[in-house]
């Protein structure tokens, strides 16, 4: 059954630019934000901790910087983010302070959640802010992130935040009331899906291309977020946001799509490995190795057929089958150059090949997460 929001311990709410910013005025939708803040205050009064992942900084600065073109260069986005982030933080501060709540701003990049040490530091900061009773308002740090270390959308960032702080529920407020079998704007036969018990390949295939305009998300990125969040033990909802009090409406049973968390538990470290969005390489395995991994074994060099990418020992890599299917993610015990030399060989031969004794496994099962 879908979760009861009032019974959750911790909730992450992601809100996109199209909801936060009035495109005609290039200003925050203050009246709408006031209703969201009221919903957050009601949840806090019931003992629920709430974090907000909010887009809108770039959209808020476009007009004042005369950036009217549909697509911006990276340096233009960074400049707009630097201007707009102040306005976005002010809008949330005003909306939340009206209910006696303190907003706290945290800006993250992809590296902050992919690097283990920075990930732990960010988690500690968020946990401390929640302990103080604050409402963390999180956005991507667009003003400093390069193209290589950007999420590019806040759906996946929100999923990583939910995984990071072990949220019970992730809510993606959107311009659509959930997942459909096809794009309902183009296909009248598209059927709404109220409940997804597992994010399968068939479900992922239902994601379309990002919509035009300021948003960089779309259903495809929401389904990626669903895989991360549910794999970390969080339920996720895609819900319609273009209404007053959208969180209250969801709690009262408004139509949406719920994604249920996967039943198996994962340690915090394995949740981090599973949610990695920037693997540095690929190990392609044969059918025998794939079967062994599914039984819970480590990945041995003998079962690997190819090495792709450039990575060092301890870096995150993908494990794929011969037909390209993503099987697992893990931390490699060898760099790509050494891995390429030992694949296809038994573990006993590693020392003779490399001239030094390393681990018997390319990826130990403690560093491996099946997907």
Kinemage of the C-alpha trace (Angstrom):
@kinemage 1
@onewidth
@group {chain A} dominant
@subgroup {mainchain}
@vectorlist {calphas} color= white
{ca unk a 1} P 0.000 0.000 0.000
{ca unk a 2} L 1.174 3.595 -0.606
{ca unk a 3} L 2.614 5.278 2.484
{ca unk a 4} L 0.712 7.649 4.741
{ca unk a 5} L 2.561 10.978 4.654
{ca unk a 6} L 1.571 11.864 8.197
{ca unk a 7} L 3.190 8.644 9.440
{ca unk a 8} L 6.490 9.227 7.645
{ca unk a 9} L 9.553 10.139 9.662
{ca unk a 10} L 11.337 12.121 6.944
{ca unk a 11} L 10.143 13.446 3.553
{ca unk a 12} L 11.989 15.042 0.637
{ca unk a 13} L 9.903 17.266 -1.662
{ca unk a 14} L 11.263 18.203 -5.078
{ca unk a 15} L 9.758 21.237 -6.807
{ca unk a 16} L 10.621 22.248 -10.365
{ca unk a 17} L 11.114 25.660 -11.916
{ca unk a 18} L 7.754 25.634 -13.682
{ca unk a 19} L 6.037 25.457 -10.284
{ca unk a 20} L 8.239 27.901 -8.394
{ca unk a 21} L 8.552 30.646 -11.020
{ca unk a 22} L 5.855 32.604 -12.853
{ca unk a 23} L 7.267 32.819 -16.402
{ca unk a 24} L 5.286 35.961 -17.226
{ca unk a 25} L 6.569 37.892 -14.225
{ca unk a 26} L 9.917 36.066 -13.881
{ca unk a 27} L 9.184 36.089 -10.153
{ca unk a 28} L 8.382 33.496 -7.489
{ca unk a 29} L 4.773 32.278 -7.264
{ca unk a 30} L 4.450 33.681 -3.759
{ca unk a 31} L 0.809 32.688 -3.247
{ca unk a 32} L 1.495 29.096 -4.303
{ca unk a 33} L 4.686 28.907 -2.242
{ca unk a 34} L 2.673 30.081 0.762
{ca unk a 35} L 0.372 27.064 0.439
{ca unk a 36} L 3.337 24.695 0.170
{ca unk a 37} L 4.893 26.271 3.243
{ca unk a 38} L 1.598 25.777 5.078
{ca unk a 39} L 1.623 22.094 4.094
{ca unk a 40} L 5.201 21.761 5.317
{ca unk a 41} L 4.300 23.450 8.593
{ca unk a 42} L 1.421 21.011 9.088
{ca unk a 43} L 3.740 18.046 8.506
{ca unk a 44} L 6.335 19.497 10.890
{ca unk a 45} L 3.664 19.992 13.526
{ca unk a 46} L 2.950 16.282 13.245
{ca unk a 47} L 6.592 15.395 13.822
{ca unk a 48} L 7.600 14.848 10.178
{ca unk a 49} L 10.978 16.199 9.062
{ca unk a 50} L 10.828 17.849 5.625
{ca unk a 51} L 13.558 18.750 3.139
{ca unk a 52} L 12.912 20.709 -0.061
{ca unk a 53} L 14.842 20.352 -3.315
{ca unk a 54} L 13.882 23.469 -5.236
{ca unk a 55} L 14.711 24.541 -8.770
{ca unk a 56} L 14.114 28.065 -10.034
{ca unk a 57} L 17.319 30.047 -9.528
{ca unk a 58} L 18.202 30.345 -13.208
{ca unk a 59} L 14.616 31.084 -14.244
{ca unk a 60} L 14.378 33.865 -11.668
{ca unk a 61} L 17.431 35.651 -13.108
{ca unk a 62} L 16.739 35.294 -16.837
{ca unk a 63} L 14.821 38.545 -17.294
{ca unk a 64} L 17.118 40.759 -15.236
{ca unk a 65} L 20.138 39.425 -17.137
{ca unk a 66} L 18.298 39.592 -20.482
{ca unk a 67} L 18.796 35.891 -21.117
{ca unk a 68} L 15.708 35.266 -23.219
{ca unk a 69} L 16.981 32.485 -25.500
{ca unk a 70} L 15.666 28.962 -24.931
{ca unk a 71} L 19.081 27.385 -24.318
{ca unk a 72} L 21.865 28.954 -22.287
{ca unk a 73} L 25.598 28.330 -22.391
{ca unk a 74} L 27.129 26.874 -19.231
{ca unk a 75} L 28.721 30.174 -18.219
{ca unk a 76} L 25.367 31.950 -18.708
{ca unk a 77} L 23.649 29.374 -16.496
{ca unk a 78} L 26.314 29.871 -13.867
{ca unk a 79} L 25.904 33.638 -13.903
{ca unk a 80} L 22.104 33.343 -13.761
{ca unk a 81} L 22.325 30.860 -10.900
{ca unk a 82} L 24.526 33.232 -8.905
{ca unk a 83} L 21.918 35.983 -9.251
{ca unk a 84} L 18.801 33.863 -8.977
{ca unk a 85} L 19.852 31.741 -6.017
{ca unk a 86} L 19.616 34.765 -3.756
{ca unk a 87} L 16.065 35.439 -4.930
{ca unk a 88} L 15.080 31.791 -4.585
{ca unk a 89} L 16.437 31.595 -1.036
{ca unk a 90} L 14.619 34.804 -0.134
{ca unk a 91} L 11.330 33.467 -1.495
{ca unk a 92} L 11.575 30.290 0.580
{ca unk a 93} L 12.728 32.192 3.657
{ca unk a 94} L 9.682 34.470 3.496
{ca unk a 95} L 7.237 31.639 2.829
{ca unk a 96} L 8.526 29.418 5.644
{ca unk a 97} L 9.108 32.176 8.196
{ca unk a 98} L 5.410 33.045 8.004
{ca unk a 99} L 4.871 29.720 9.804
{ca unk a 100} L 7.738 30.118 12.239
{ca unk a 101} L 10.039 27.840 10.244
{ca unk a 102} L 13.704 28.507 9.501
{ca unk a 103} L 14.931 27.900 5.968
{ca unk a 104} L 18.494 26.696 5.441
{ca unk a 105} L 20.187 26.736 2.038
{ca unk a 106} L 22.458 23.947 0.818
{ca unk a 107} L 23.959 23.861 -2.695
{ca unk a 108} L 25.236 20.528 -3.995
{ca unk a 109} L 26.981 19.232 -7.101
{ca unk a 110} L 27.180 15.723 -8.485
{ca unk a 111} L 30.635 15.368 -6.924
{ca unk a 112} L 29.221 16.115 -3.472
{ca unk a 113} L 27.138 12.939 -3.607
{ca unk a 114} L 29.528 10.751 -5.638
{ca unk a 115} L 32.641 11.360 -3.523
{ca unk a 116} L 32.288 9.324 -0.340
{ca unk a 117} L 33.867 11.865 2.033
{ca unk a 118} L 31.869 14.817 0.680
{ca unk a 119} L 28.739 12.670 0.707
{ca unk a 120} L 29.204 11.956 4.420
{ca unk a 121} L 29.892 15.639 5.145
{ca unk a 122} L 26.724 16.716 3.324
{ca unk a 123} L 24.698 14.083 5.156
{ca unk a 124} L 26.051 15.268 8.505
{ca unk a 125} L 25.142 18.874 7.686
{ca unk a 126} L 21.599 17.952 6.652
{ca unk a 127} L 21.095 15.787 9.731
{ca unk a 128} L 22.292 18.604 11.976
{ca unk a 129} L 19.982 21.129 10.303
{ca unk a 130} L 17.022 18.802 10.770
{ca unk a 131} L 17.992 18.415 14.416
{ca unk a 132} L 17.759 22.195 14.775
{ca unk a 133} L 14.246 22.099 13.301
{ca unk a 134} L 15.258 23.805 10.055
{ca unk a 135} L 13.805 23.184 6.604
{ca unk a 136} L 16.800 22.570 4.314
{ca unk a 137} L 16.214 24.021 0.843
{ca unk a 138} L 18.582 22.308 -1.576
{ca unk a 139} L 19.510 23.125 -5.167
{ca unk a 140} L 22.275 22.187 -7.550
{ca unk a 141} L 25.302 24.458 -7.239
{ca unk a 142} L 25.098 25.612 -10.855
{ca unk a 143} L 27.264 28.670 -10.305
{ca unk a 144} L 30.426 26.577 -9.839
{ca unk a 145} L 29.686 23.135 -11.326
{ca unk a 146} L 31.272 22.254 -14.641
{ca unk a 147} L 29.382 20.277 -17.253
{ca unk a 148} L 31.113 17.094 -16.103
{ca unk a 149} L 30.027 17.364 -12.455
{ca unk a 150} L 26.437 18.558 -12.921
{ca unk a 151} L 23.320 16.567 -12.280
{ca unk a 152} L 21.535 18.657 -14.879
{ca unk a 153} L 18.175 18.035 -13.230
{ca unk a 154} L 16.901 18.121 -9.683
{ca unk a 155} L 14.913 14.871 -9.916
{ca unk a 156} L 18.051 12.775 -9.573
{ca unk a 157} L 19.545 15.195 -7.056
{ca unk a 158} L 16.402 14.822 -4.935
{ca unk a 159} L 16.670 11.033 -5.130
{ca unk a 160} L 20.271 11.168 -3.971
{ca unk a 161} L 19.281 13.465 -1.086
{ca unk a 162} L 16.496 11.040 -0.120
{ca unk a 163} L 19.000 8.186 -0.181
{ca unk a 164} L 21.556 10.245 1.723
{ca unk a 165} L 19.324 11.070 4.681
{ca unk a 166} L 17.308 7.811 4.605
{ca unk a 167} L 14.007 9.512 3.831
{ca unk a 168} L 10.837 7.451 4.018
{ca unk a 169} L 9.246 9.298 1.095
{ca unk a 170} L 10.380 11.314 -1.920
{ca unk a 171} L 7.720 13.466 -3.590
{ca unk a 172} L 8.302 14.879 -7.077
{ca unk a 173} L 5.786 17.680 -7.652
{ca unk a 174} L 5.253 17.963 -11.381
{ca unk a 175} L 2.994 19.287 -14.139
{ca unk a 176} L 1.520 15.790 -14.497
{ca unk a 177} L -0.305 13.574 -12.009
{ca unk a 178} L 1.940 10.549 -12.402
{ca unk a 179} L 3.249 7.965 -14.822
{ca unk a 180} L 1.271 6.937 -17.899
{ca unk a 181} L 1.756 4.050 -20.300
{ca unk a 182} L 2.546 6.697 -22.950
{ca unk a 183} L 2.720 10.487 -23.157
{ca unk a 184} L -0.903 11.547 -22.477
{ca unk a 185} L -0.324 14.820 -24.341
{ca unk a 186} L 0.213 12.854 -27.540
{ca unk a 187} L -1.686 9.626 -27.000
{ca unk a 188} L -5.310 9.683 -25.863
{ca unk a 189} L -5.117 5.960 -25.127
{ca unk a 190} L -2.416 6.454 -22.507
{ca unk a 191} L -3.453 4.953 -19.167
{ca unk a 192} L -2.514 6.300 -15.760
{ca unk a 193} L -0.480 3.933 -13.546
{ca unk a 194} L -1.338 4.470 -9.869
{ca unk a 195} L 1.172 2.041 -8.361
{ca unk a 196} L 4.572 0.714 -9.445
{ca unk a 197} L 5.957 -2.126 -7.367
{ca unk a 198} L 9.298 -2.334 -9.189
{ca unk a 199} L 11.142 -0.073 -11.643
{ca unk a 200} L 11.634 -2.566 -14.454
{ca unk a 201} L 12.955 -2.031 -17.957
{ca unk a 202} L 9.358 -1.922 -19.178
{ca unk a 203} L 8.578 0.889 -16.732
{ca unk a 204} L 11.700 2.821 -17.682
{ca unk a 205} L 10.741 2.578 -21.364
{ca unk a 206} L 7.633 4.641 -20.596
{ca unk a 207} L 9.780 7.731 -19.939
{ca unk a 208} L 9.651 10.261 -22.766
{ca unk a 209} L 11.874 13.137 -23.751
{ca unk a 210} L 12.164 16.223 -21.521
{ca unk a 211} L 9.449 18.835 -22.177
{ca unk a 212} L 10.343 22.124 -23.889
{ca unk a 213} L 11.007 25.259 -21.895
{ca unk a 214} L 13.054 25.928 -18.808
{ca unk a 215} L 12.703 22.480 -17.286
{ca unk a 216} L 15.564 20.022 -17.791
{ca unk a 217} L 13.690 17.073 -16.330
{ca unk a 218} L 10.853 15.104 -17.829
{ca unk a 219} L 9.510 11.640 -17.076
{ca unk a 220} L 12.756 9.933 -18.033
{ca unk a 221} L 14.722 11.580 -15.224
{ca unk a 222} L 11.874 10.938 -12.777
{ca unk a 223} L 12.123 7.223 -13.470
{ca unk a 224} L 15.876 7.334 -12.916
{ca unk a 225} L 15.112 9.049 -9.606
{ca unk a 226} L 12.588 6.336 -8.795
{ca unk a 227} L 15.186 3.607 -9.283
{ca unk a 228} L 17.643 5.381 -6.962
{ca unk a 229} L 15.092 6.233 -4.273
{ca unk a 230} L 13.251 2.923 -4.177
{ca unk a 231} L 16.537 1.010 -4.245
{ca unk a 232} L 17.556 2.969 -1.145
{ca unk a 233} L 14.350 2.079 0.684
{ca unk a 234} L 12.307 5.239 0.022
{ca unk a 235} L 8.818 5.299 -1.453
{ca unk a 236} L 8.395 7.868 -4.224
{ca unk a 237} L 5.415 9.725 -5.635
{ca unk a 238} L 5.011 11.704 -8.839
{ca unk a 239} L 2.198 14.127 -8.072
{ca unk a 240} L 0.487 17.106 -9.693
{ca unk a 241} L 1.860 20.352 -8.323
{ca unk a 242} L -0.189 23.012 -10.117
{ca unk a 243} L -2.731 23.323 -7.313
{ca unk a 244} L -2.803 25.041 -3.936
{ca unk a 245} L -1.677 22.866 -1.018
{ca unk a 246} L -0.262 20.059 -3.213
{ca unk a 247} L 1.178 18.103 -0.265
{ca unk a 248} L -2.111 18.193 1.605
{ca unk a 249} L -3.890 17.033 -1.530
{ca unk a 250} L -1.490 14.112 -1.846
{ca unk a 251} L -1.993 13.167 1.792
{ca unk a 252} L -5.755 13.232 1.216
{ca unk a 253} L -5.523 10.793 -1.685
{ca unk a 254} L -5.086 12.939 -4.807
{ca unk a 255} L -4.279 10.935 -7.921
{ca unk a 256} L -0.570 10.277 -8.397
{ca unk a 257} L 1.815 7.429 -9.075
{ca unk a 258} L 3.420 5.735 -6.091
{ca unk a 259} L 6.656 3.765 -6.475
{ca unk a 260} L 7.141 1.273 -3.664
{ca unk a 261} L 10.567 0.749 -2.078
{ca unk a 262} L 12.415 -2.449 -2.835
{ca unk a 263} L 11.867 -5.004 -0.076
{ca unk a 264} L 15.526 -5.873 0.515
{ca unk a 265} L 17.448 -3.633 2.843
{ca unk a 266} L 20.827 -2.143 1.980
{ca unk a 267} L 23.585 -0.727 4.099
{ca unk a 268} L 24.324 2.984 3.800
{ca unk a 269} L 27.508 2.191 1.896
{ca unk a 270} L 25.727 -0.059 -0.594
{ca unk a 271} L 22.977 2.522 -1.069
{ca unk a 272} L 25.699 4.997 -2.017
{ca unk a 273} L 27.240 2.554 -4.491
{ca unk a 274} L 23.853 1.740 -6.051
{ca unk a 275} L 22.979 5.397 -6.479
{ca unk a 276} L 26.236 6.333 -8.196
{ca unk a 277} L 25.388 8.343 -11.312
{ca unk a 278} L 28.870 8.805 -12.724
{ca unk a 279} L 30.581 5.398 -12.999
{ca unk a 280} L 34.021 5.757 -14.525
{ca unk a 281} L 34.158 2.466 -16.386
{ca unk a 282} L 32.453 -0.736 -17.457
{ca unk a 283} L 33.240 -4.403 -16.911
{ca unk a 284} L 31.519 -6.737 -19.361
{ca unk a 285} L 30.987 -10.242 -17.975
{ca unk a 286} L 30.144 -13.619 -19.461
{ca unk a 287} L 26.990 -15.578 -18.687
{ca unk a 288} L 28.667 -17.689 -16.016
{ca unk a 289} L 29.887 -14.656 -14.105
{ca unk a 290} L 26.467 -13.030 -14.395
{ca unk a 291} L 24.850 -16.107 -12.842
{ca unk a 292} L 27.432 -16.165 -10.060
{ca unk a 293} L 26.846 -12.485 -9.255
{ca unk a 294} L 23.096 -13.058 -9.037
{ca unk a 295} L 23.792 -15.819 -6.500
{ca unk a 296} L 25.737 -13.361 -4.350
{ca unk a 297} L 29.312 -14.078 -5.427
{ca unk a 298} L 32.148 -11.619 -5.967
{ca unk a 299} L 33.295 -10.735 -9.475
{ca unk a 300} L 36.434 -12.663 -10.400
{ca unk a 301} L 38.751 -11.729 -13.287
{ca unk a 302} L 38.083 -15.036 -15.070
{ca unk a 303} L 34.491 -14.069 -15.798
{ca unk a 304} L 35.210 -10.613 -17.277
{ca unk a 305} L 35.446 -10.297 -21.043
{ca unk a 306} L 36.093 -6.574 -21.555
{ca unk a 307} L 37.095 -3.401 -19.711
{ca unk a 308} L 35.796 -0.001 -20.757
{ca unk a 309} L 36.706 3.482 -19.566
{ca unk a 310} L 39.576 4.785 -17.468
{ca unk a 311} L 39.418 4.302 -13.717
{ca unk a 312} L 41.603 3.745 -10.667
{ca unk a 313} L 41.382 1.291 -7.797
{ca unk a 314} L 38.338 2.076 -5.663
{ca unk a 315} L 36.473 3.958 -8.418
{ca unk a 316} L 32.823 3.119 -9.211
{ca unk a 317} L 32.208 0.997 -12.314
{ca unk a 318} L 29.249 -0.643 -14.018
{ca unk a 319} L 28.971 -4.365 -14.603
{ca unk a 320} L 27.145 -5.270 -17.793
{ca unk a 321} L 26.242 -8.519 -19.514
{ca unk a 322} L 27.408 -9.368 -23.023
{ca unk a 323} L 24.224 -7.873 -24.513
{ca unk a 324} L 24.779 -4.566 -22.692
{ca unk a 325} L 22.251 -5.059 -19.868
{ca unk a 326} L 23.226 -3.211 -16.676
{ca unk a 327} L 23.677 -5.903 -14.028
{ca unk a 328} L 25.418 -4.221 -11.105
{ca unk a 329} L 27.544 -1.355 -9.847
{ca unk a 330} L 30.596 -1.716 -7.691
{ca unk a 331} L 33.994 -0.425 -6.609
{ca unk a 332} L 36.841 -1.898 -8.626
{ca unk a 333} L 39.780 -3.432 -6.753
{ca unk a 334} L 42.032 -2.644 -9.724
{ca unk a 335} L 42.607 0.277 -12.050
{ca unk a 336} L 41.489 -0.093 -15.643
{ca unk a 337} L 44.995 -0.748 -17.004
{ca unk a 338} L 45.653 -3.584 -14.556
{ca unk a 339} L 42.102 -4.918 -14.911
{ca unk a 340} L 42.567 -5.165 -18.678
{ca unk a 341} L 45.682 -7.322 -18.126
{ca unk a 342} L 44.121 -9.824 -15.709
{ca unk a 343} L 40.631 -10.343 -17.147
{ca unk a 344} L 39.931 -13.835 -18.411
{ca unk a 345} L 42.510 -15.306 -16.046
{ca unk a 346} L 42.152 -17.201 -12.802
{ca unk a 347} L 42.861 -15.291 -9.595
{ca unk a 348} L 45.928 -17.456 -8.912
{ca unk a 349} L 47.593 -15.940 -11.992
{ca unk a 350} L 47.226 -12.274 -10.927
{ca unk a 351} L 50.600 -12.046 -9.168
{ca unk a 352} L 52.459 -13.558 -12.102
{ca unk a 353} L 50.758 -11.188 -14.565
{ca unk a 354} L 51.079 -7.947 -12.583
{ca unk a 355} L 54.201 -8.711 -10.590
{ca unk a 356} L 52.464 -8.002 -7.290
{ca unk a 357} L 49.743 -9.622 -5.218
{ca unk a 358} L 46.386 -7.877 -5.170
{ca unk a 359} L 42.890 -9.022 -4.286
{ca unk a 360} L 41.523 -12.208 -5.795
{ca unk a 361} L 38.370 -10.356 -6.900
{ca unk a 362} L 37.937 -7.556 -9.381
{ca unk a 363} L 34.943 -6.442 -7.296
{ca unk a 364} L 34.341 -7.982 -3.878
{ca unk a 365} L 30.722 -8.758 -3.092
{ca unk a 366} L 30.843 -6.270 -0.175
{ca unk a 367} L 31.584 -3.556 -2.781
{ca unk a 368} L 28.958 -4.766 -5.285
{ca unk a 369} L 25.261 -3.970 -5.636
{ca unk a 370} L 22.978 -5.799 -8.069
{ca unk a 371} L 20.515 -3.582 -9.935
